[in-house]
Amino acid sequence: MANSLSPGTIKDLSKGFEGKCEAKDSLVVCFGEVLIDFVPTVGGVSLAEAPAFKKAPGGAPANVAVGMSRLGGSSAFIGKVGDDEFGYMLVDVLKQNNVDCSGVRFDPKARTALAFVTLRADGEREFLFFRHPSADMLLTERELEVKVIEQAKIFHYGSISLIDEPSKSAHLAALKLARKSGCLLSYDPNLRLALWPSPEAARDGIMSIWDQADVVKISEDEITFLTGGDDPYDDNVVLKKLFRPNFKLLIVTEGPHGCRYYTQKFRGRVAGIKSNSIDTTGAGDAFVSGILFGLASDLSIFQDEQRLRDALRFANACGALTVTERGAIPALPTKEAVENLLSKATTV
């Protein structure tokens, strides 16, 4: 593949991405957690060494919802926050980014979740969560905004809401409703071992809903974890242990190096986009926003390898732009910014 897309290719790629999408035709509903990320004001330090922290809205499903909207798509978020200043701040951020918040609930007895996150000098991410329990863990099935799910074209979710009750039951009920409503099911496990009771519980929980998805996005580290230590770069490992006959698309992200893709018809790799990385928080969520943006515009992308590759390159560019700023939601790009990067980008 060439180092950069031609202006004609970018123009063609953008045709399916024009303007604000019509809700019932292309609504992406994101289910799960929204929280406050506290990110060190300097890079390459541990949490204990950080001199100060920048407050940033985050939470993978919420990041994806905002990322979709920033790109010009239609999105909604379903989840729960505390009836506190942070909770109202987060909902305001979602609303300011044109995310439908009719499915958000406020809990008067639990606080909004907090997470301290840093990228240490050795390249490892470090997390410290405050959820004892936090409001996102307490969403109940009866609190689900059914109409929003029924209107969705794509229903996107992670695994963190599967860790505890009652959010687990709410998640499973929402998943069942989304499938019944004909939604495309998009799953990003977003492994956070520190939140699970044990590695075994995490593996079992993540895999408990694995077979139900249509689209799955995982990282190299998650392949190693879910397969019990197998080589994450071996296609046979992915195909034999993780790909399912009903999957429409399985994506393996490789950070700055791009991604690999597997469908029922083809497989391949799309190189990453070069950028100046400052903070990787939210890069994976930006990538998910980018690919779901393309799929919401046209689900037939699954059937055309070149169009799928173009959509994945668009998603790679979303991730590349997000790492150039600190925090997740503040760094999520617009479609114009992505197109500008693609017009002059070189691959990694």
Salt bridges, closest charged atoms under 4 A:
ASP12 OD1 - LYS15 NZ 3.69
ASP107 OD2 - LYS80 NZ 3.17
ASP122 OD2 - ARG120 NH2 3.01
GLU126 OE1 - ARG120 NH1 3.87
ASP136 OD2 - ARG131 NH2 2.75
GLU143 OE1 - LYS80 NZ 3.15
GLU145 OE1 - ARG105 NH2 2.61
ASP188 OD2 - LYS217 NZ 3.59
ASP211 OD1 - ARG244 NE 2.69
ASP214 OD2 - ARG179 NH1 3.52
ASP214 OD1 - LYS248 NZ 3.61
ASP230 OD2 - LYS241 NZ 2.49
ASP235 OD1 - ARG260 NE 3.80
ASP235 OD2 - ARG267 NE 3.61
GLU254 OE2 - ARG260 NH1 2.58
GLU254 OE1 - ARG269 NE 3.17
ASP298 OD2 - ARG307 NH2 2.30
GLU339 OE2 - LYS335 NZ 3.56
